[in-house]
Amino acid sequence: MAIARIFQRLQKPQRNSAPVEFKSNAFNTPGLGPTHEELESFEDASKERWRPSYGKPGRPHGALSSSAVRAPLLAAERRPASASASAFASELTCRADAASHPPATVRALQARARAAPKSRRLAKPAGQANPFPDPALINERVATAMNRVVAQAHPCLHLECGQAVDLLGAVRRPTHLWVGVQWDTIPDPDGDPVEVDVLAFGLDARQRCTKRKNCVSWSNKRSEMDALIHADDGKDGDEETVCMHLYRAKMAGVASLAIVVNIRDAHGRGQQFADNITSISVTIYTKFGSRHKDIVKVVTRAPFEPGIVAMEVARLVRTDQTWRVQRNPVAYSCQARHIVAQYLISSSRRALEKGELFHLVPEPQKTMCLGLAWVPLSNPDNPAAGLCPLDAIVVMLDSRGRQVGPFVTPKNPRGPGVFHHASSRSWDPEDDTVDCETIEMTFDRVPLSVYQILVVVIIDNQWQAKGYTYNKITGSSFRLYVRDKDPSKPGVELCRHDLPLDLSLETAVEFMRLTRDKDGNFGMLIGTGDGAVCDSHALAEHFRKGTWLMRMGCQHLKWGDRLNVTRGFPELSTATVGVGWDTDHPVDLDLLVVLLGANGKMAMAQDLVWAENMTNKTGTVKMTLVSSDGEGLGDDEACQLQLYSLRPSVEQIVFIVAINQSDNEEDVMFGALQGGFIRMYDNDKGFDVLRADLDIRQYEYETALEFGRLIRPVGEREWTFMSKPEPYGGGAAEIAALFSNAVLKPGSSIKLDYEKGPLLFGLGWDDPMVPSDFEYDLDVLVIGLGPDERLVSKEYFIWHKQPSCPDGSIQHLGEVQDGSSYDQETVLLDLSSISSKVSQILFIVRIFDAKARGQHLGAISSMWLRLIAGGCVANSPRSEDITEIFRCTLEGMRSNKMHAIEVGRVCKNKERRARGSPIVWEFRATGHASKNVVWEEKYS
């Protein structure tokens, strides 16, 4: 009778309409339901009677329920395979006609149905598969039909830019709002995947995200009280979905929901909205089970401004008893962690704890200001002495902790990119925006050689002699704020930090330090609050030597701390470095040990030691522990270092932990980890050197993270460990490319840009791997050849004994035989003034007196000839003006048992050029090794 009631309801609006019949051939195939045409017949018949209830207990009279639609579909599928479509359709028609007949006729029809052959019954035929339908398939098709009817009866609104729409007026008391995001991408021409993430920020009434947990994404799926959930069960077609529980959002203080779409690792892959995104669609809807109703759709289409890598596409705002959606797109050109930092601080200040890291968002058009405040106390034993004076000093340091440039003080108020307001004011307890001293910083004017900016407050030397220390100072704090270059506009405070009250015997205290991130911006600030007992002269000596606040013993290091390993542990020669992490499920991470030279690059591919390259070329760095899941206690991966047997050119050892995406079932970021650590110890003698625990939660959107690094200056043996977590994008391949030089392999060539000035070639090498009675002394020979590949004249055979040609276009700038500097020999080449007789310039590297000394190139661990631009001073690769263009190495060259090698040639390009255009010169890498060759005779 359920079928009869269904058809009675379908025929009620139009009493003269014919009953609905199923006549599809699909009934001859077991397991298939009605076709789309049959579903449309249900939709057409029920459209005017349909009113969605979305899970309400009551339903208006005449409304078509899901069970009512499901009943004829079940009847359609519960038929034997042998029954024909026409016979089964006739039976359904007969049952439907019974609704309009008197009871006696109905009983007669039922009796005729019971007397039908057994093949017409719904029982399972013997020896055949179960003909009963899959309920999930029926539910899916019913939901599809319902959703199509709802979409036609209640069309979705399309929101234009600048508009706002009430969301709850179109639905009846919903408990949840669902936000589905879709996008269309353009493939990257380099083959990199275009990966898009959705970040949902739960903001309070002041439009700020008070806690990082309220930033919901795929790595942090739930906010406080589960008010926001990154859901996996949204409607079909959603790339990512966010579900907001309205009552819980109100209880958690969520007044707004900002939806931000971000391209993952956009800067590392060179991607942006303008090149890789065509449209972004945000749909807000209600949902009950498989049924949904679209309320508002927000579509943002190209074109986009260049440089944009993220955008806030929609914002939901709670007003009184309803929610409204606004469309005011906000574009971002910074990375995800900077976006998170901006929503965390928003328009309200943020209080920092001691040692807490704060990420700054680069704002080139604004000036960064640092306000310092303190309250000096009078001496109760001598009140007439007055208040203790303090001075704020700005110090700029390089990556090794050594001073760069002069101090910026009240007496010397100007420095590169820094201005110190010399006037000192008294602190006002009623107004925390009044500073004792103010420092303005313009970061784009700070030299590239500056790695950190420190602010130290010191007590005057004369007052230190009277016994004054920091126990006579209270209320020390700093605040960081930005303001427009227009001084009439008020500034916006970003953060502030109150120094700890346990400072007592210190006379010089570091308030804070700014550090460059891997993008070169001063994007990391930390409130240190540590000090020492020293006067101004001792302070200057500390910064000159790089020993300010350097730890000398085994301690738990925090962010920014440095430990002198050599001085603190002189007996340590072979150290083991272990890393570990905590996770709820197995995650495969790799420890990458990167050996860097003075230019911040690897000299060879073997200088990246990890699970797929277990040791470097000389065997001084090797992996001792490799894990594929990170489970268990203790170290997950470890490596062993022979600290004082490494090549002299190795000045930094960087320890990076990267997620191995190829071995994980799904994409994983550091948000899946709870914590991590790095430690150093002597495995043979059994003592610990250091340990640093890292808060990985703030790097939840990264796939690689630097845990720390060892540093030693050129020509020195002292190793210093620096705890400085730094995020990187990508995995081992991307990190290898980041730290690799542009190596020119034999057979390849590169055009030379010589019009900007002379070219500087540098030759360098490392100590040999085998002992020798004599030191290895390599010479670079530069030979000028004519079109016939013969020496132009003896004056064009350049080496350290004949350092220049007649016109001065080729100059040998000297040699350093002990290998203590990065480039042992350098050659200056001025192609704009070279003689027209010269068509080729050969660069040959040979071992001096190799045959007599029994030496050969195969014993040298690494050798390079590199082209550097921007400076002509030999042996100064750290100068900020010098940039390496390319280098040629011994890798790929057959140099074993050979005494000399032709590295490459500078040649005139033989292609035809326009009259008056400059000559095109290019460098061609050759790599031809030789033995016992007298080069003067070969080309004469």
Secondary structure, DSSP 8 states (H G I E B T S, - for coil): -HHHHHHHHHHSSSTTS-------GGGGSTT----HHHHHHHHHHHTTT----TT-S---TT---HHHHHHHHHHHHSS-TTS-HHHHHHHHHHHHHGGGS-HHHHHHHHHHHHTS-GGGSSS--TTS---S--HHHHHHHHHHHHHHHHHHHS--EE--TT-EEESGGGSSS-SEEEEEEEEEE---TT-----EEEEEEEE-TTS---SGGGEE-SSS-B-GGG-EEEES---TT-SEEEEEEHHHHHHTT--EEEEEEEETTHHHHT--HHHHEEEEEEEEEEEETTEEEEEEEEEEES---TT--EEEEEEEEEETTEEEEE---EEE-S-HHHHHHHHHHTTS-EEE-TT-EEE----TTEEEEEEEEEEE-B-TT-GGG-B--EEEEEEEE-TTS-B-S--B-SSS-EETTEEE--------TT-TT--SEEEEE-GGGS-TT--EEEEEEEE-HHHHHTT--GGGEEEEEEEEEEEESSTTS--EEEEEEE--TT--S-SEEEEEEEE--TTSS--EEEEEEEEE---HHHHHHHHHHT-TT-B-S--EE-TT-EEEHHHH-TT--EEEEEEEEEESS---EEEEEEEE-TTSSBSSGGGEEBTTB-B-TTSSEEEEE--SS--SSS-SEEEEEETTTS-TT--EEEEEEEE-GGGSSS---GGGEEEEEEEEEETTTTEEEEEEEE-GGGGTT-SEEEEEEEE--TT----EEE---EEE-S-HHHHHHHTB--B--TT-EEE---TTS-EEEEEEE--BSS--SS---EEEEEEEE-TTSSBS-GGGEEBTTB-B-TTSSEEEEEE-TT--SS-SEEEEE-GGGS-TT--EEEEEEEETTHHHHT--GGGBS-EEEEEEES---TT-TT-TT-EEEEEEESTTS--TT-SEEEEEEEEE--S---TT----EEEEEEEEEESS--HHHHT-
